[in-house]
Amino acid sequence: MKETILLYHVNDEIKVKINEIATSLKIDIRIIEDDEIYETMGYLLKMEGYEKSIPQQVDFDMSQEFVFFAGMSDQQLDILLQLFKMNKIPPIPYKAMLTQHNINYTFVQLYQSVSREYHEMKQMNA
């Protein structure tokens, strides 16, 4: 699979910086639009065997910035996050990497899962 970064609700200034880094490393970048949040991660990554989903009602605040990494090793991800830091991209707390488990999640399910984890970790560190 081609290395890919999916972005959701990331502000334009940060989007430009991430796009510059991704382009220099030949990483695909794609913006998740609000009408795509019901799609599976496999579909959003244009993987074979994943079909368009039926939109559903979402009663959940999805206003946080989110970045999703696919097709990268842990080492590549570490280097990429270091480049983000070096280019003064502020930390994006909601982030995830493609796994065999979350490939079938809809973006909404993944967002909710990451949100829960983030808030649990924040409480543990308080």
N, C-alpha and C positions, 0 to 999 in steps of 0.2 A: 504494500500500500504506500502511496505517495505521502510524504510528510505534509500534514495539513494543520492549520490553526483555524478554529471557528471562533468568531467573536459575537457577543450579544450585549447590546446596550453600552458598548465601549465608546467613550466620547471621541470626537473627531480628531483632536490633537494626539491622543494616545494611539488611535487607529492608524494615523499616518506614520508614527514612529514604529509601530509593530509591523506595518506593511513594508517599511524600508528594510527592517531587519530580515523579515521573511523573504523578501525579494532577493536580497544579497545572498541568502542561504538556499535559494531555490525551493522554498517551502510555499505551498499553496495557502492562500488565506481566503476565508469566506465569511461573510456577515450573515448571521441568523436573523431573519426578519420576524416580526411579531406573528405573521400568519403561518410561520413554519414551526412554532414551538410544540405542535402536536406530533411532529414527525419523529421517527426513531433516529437515533444517532447514525445507524447504518444508512438510512435514507439520506440524511443530511450530508453524509460523506460520499454519497453517490456510489455505494457499494451494491454489487449484484445481489438480487434476491430480496431487496427491501422496497416495498411499495408505499405509495402515498397513503397517509392515514386520514381518518375522519376527524375533523376538528371537534373539540370538546370544550365544555365550560371550565374555566380556570378561576378558582376562588383563592388566589394566592398572590401575594405581592412579588412581582418579578422585575423589580426596578434596578437591582444590583447589576453591576458589570460582571460579565462571565467570559472566561477564556477556556477553550477546550483544545487539547493537543492530541493528535492522532498520528500513528505511524512512526513514532519516535522511540528510541531507546531511552532508558533513564539517564544515561550519560548525555545524550543529545538534548534532552529536556533541561538538565542542569546547566548546560552551556547556554541554551536559549534564555533561561531565566536570568543567568548572569549577564547576558547581553542586554536584557530588559533593564536590569539594574544600572548597568554602565551607561545606558542611554536615557537615564532618569525617567523611566516609566514607573509610575507609582505602583506599589503592590496592588494586585487585583485579588481580593480574598476569595472570590468564587472562581475556582478553577478545577479542572479535572483532566484526566488523561484517558484515552480509549482503553478499555479492558474487554475481556471476553464476556464479562457480566453486563457492562453498561451499554454495549453496542445495540442491545434490543430495547433499552429504555427510550421513552420519548424524551425530548429535551425538557419538557415540564417535569417529568419524573426525576431526571438527572439534576435539574436545578433544585428541586425540593430536597433531594438527598444531600447535595453539597451544602445547601443552606442549613439543614439540620446539623450536619457534621461541623460546620463552621461555628454555629452558635454553641454547640456542646463543647468544642475546644476552647472557645472564648470564655465560657463559664468555668472550665477547669483551670484556666490560666488567670482567672480574676482573683 
